[in-house]
Amino acid sequence: MQAKFIVVEGLEGAGKSSVIEVIKNQLLLLKVDQVVTTREPGGTPLSEKIRSLVKTVNDNEEIMPVSELLLMVACRVQLVENVIKPALKNNQWVLSDRFSWSTFAYQGAGRGLGLDRVDQLHQLALGGFKPDFTIYLDIDPVIGLERAKKRGELDRFELQQIEFFNKAREAYLTLLEAENSAVKIDASQPMDVVHQQVKDQIINYCRLK
Ligand code: TMP
């Protein structure tokens, strides 16, 4: 089977990291052993530096919404050109913790920049490059942020008002409706149920390809 690019999306506390592990193990069981895992923002030396800049609260200088958008897209160009495309060319599967949908949700909806503007910028930066399959973990932000709080100190995004996350969730659901190669899983269910549903989705996806 040709290598695929799979993305896990969702708000904070949705359980993306453990789902990435579940997918990786399931792919191994399906005899896909060449898997590159990555995350966004991040995944290259430059993108990881930008990640820590945008996640850290800095009282000296406010990051403007448009700057935040451009930084996220800059990270993505670095990751796509230097990691994702070369891996796929090498027949390695790629599994990413977040991708473009996060920018639509957080900068487009959350920051109010608009989904169309994010789309235009993506066309310019990435052409039509997109994941082969997306698993969206849906969670009520109140529950998700409670989980995030238990993990430790909140970062610059996690400190946003609940309204920011409500808008982001709404955008995720809008994107999901328009995309055939994406599925939604209710991440408020017990973890073993979520993980089983993720495994089933991966088995199903690989069977159809
Ligand atoms: P996380 O990897 O712990 O989820 O942290 C990444 C944070 O960055 C998260 O709050 C979502 C945010 N983010 C954006 O705002 N826009 C983006 O395009 C991406 C990839 C992430």
Residues whose N, C-alpha, C, O or C-beta is under 5 A from the ligand:
A	BS01	TMP	E40 P41 M72 R98 F99 S102 T103 Y106 F157
